[in-house]
């Protein structure tokens, strides 16, 4: 395991926007936790019912067989085996079906063969599932096939599927947010965060497609922050903590690596995850991570071009003006502030 260890977590006056985003995410998490936990428990109780799951698996296999042009070869092979009585594939399809928006929308009005009592029971249970989802915060605030309105492209950033998901995103937001906000200022940081989140959602829709399961979490926006930080500190040394999972001397400590290693690590991981995971199986939204990272890199390139142009226009300028004159919501005002258009120190 290797983990970046930057200059440290700045206090509120030094990184106001970063901490306000953390506070906002925390508030949403705490305010929605009760409803989310109750809704999730009710959903899991319905979806884990073997009778409902197997009935749904049979129906989903029939649905895929009747709409074969819209599904991958992997899904067709799974449905063929399910139609031939493979109990494992029936159970798998029964679990996956609830993510398929087309199936959820059209199946209640489709004709299926088989046990009509089981089909009727499935239909009644599906109605209950949709009712619970309409109250679940992830479905209310998240971005899904049932609602891709513009406000959902922003609101999904601030809702998380659980405390583990929330803690991981907030940890990296604080680590990279405090470091980046001290470089570019609060307003610019906020714009990069929001734009990364919005474009991450666009990348997810473009590369994966919307599903009945909602896209939630700040990971796309945080990926943009990490990518921009790596671009600004491209060749500068960044301190990493490493641990090789063994309790011996030399198997844990610090190592200095160029900042591009941070970007390479996440790009490689997310690209491998995206290429190695079928969208039908759900899980981590790797496409959203890639979209956020691409946004951060794009902003970094724009900044590089602005810096290059500035050097050509003012070749004799010894020092760039402080960022506070360029971006409002400036957070650091002393002479040690790192200028976006000048040399950056190691972190």
VENBEL-V395735 format. One record per helix or strand. SS is the DSSP state (~ for helix, > for strand). FROM is the first residue (numbers start at 1). TO is the last residue. Records with the same first field share a line. If there is no record, write none. Layout:
SS=FROM-TO, FROM-TO
This chain:
>=2-4, 143-144, 147-147, 215-215, 237-243, 252-258
~=12-14, 16-47, 50-66, 68-70, 73-83, 87-99, 101-109, 116-133, 137-141, 152-158, 163-184, 186-207, 219-232, 260-276, 279-281, 286-313, 323-325
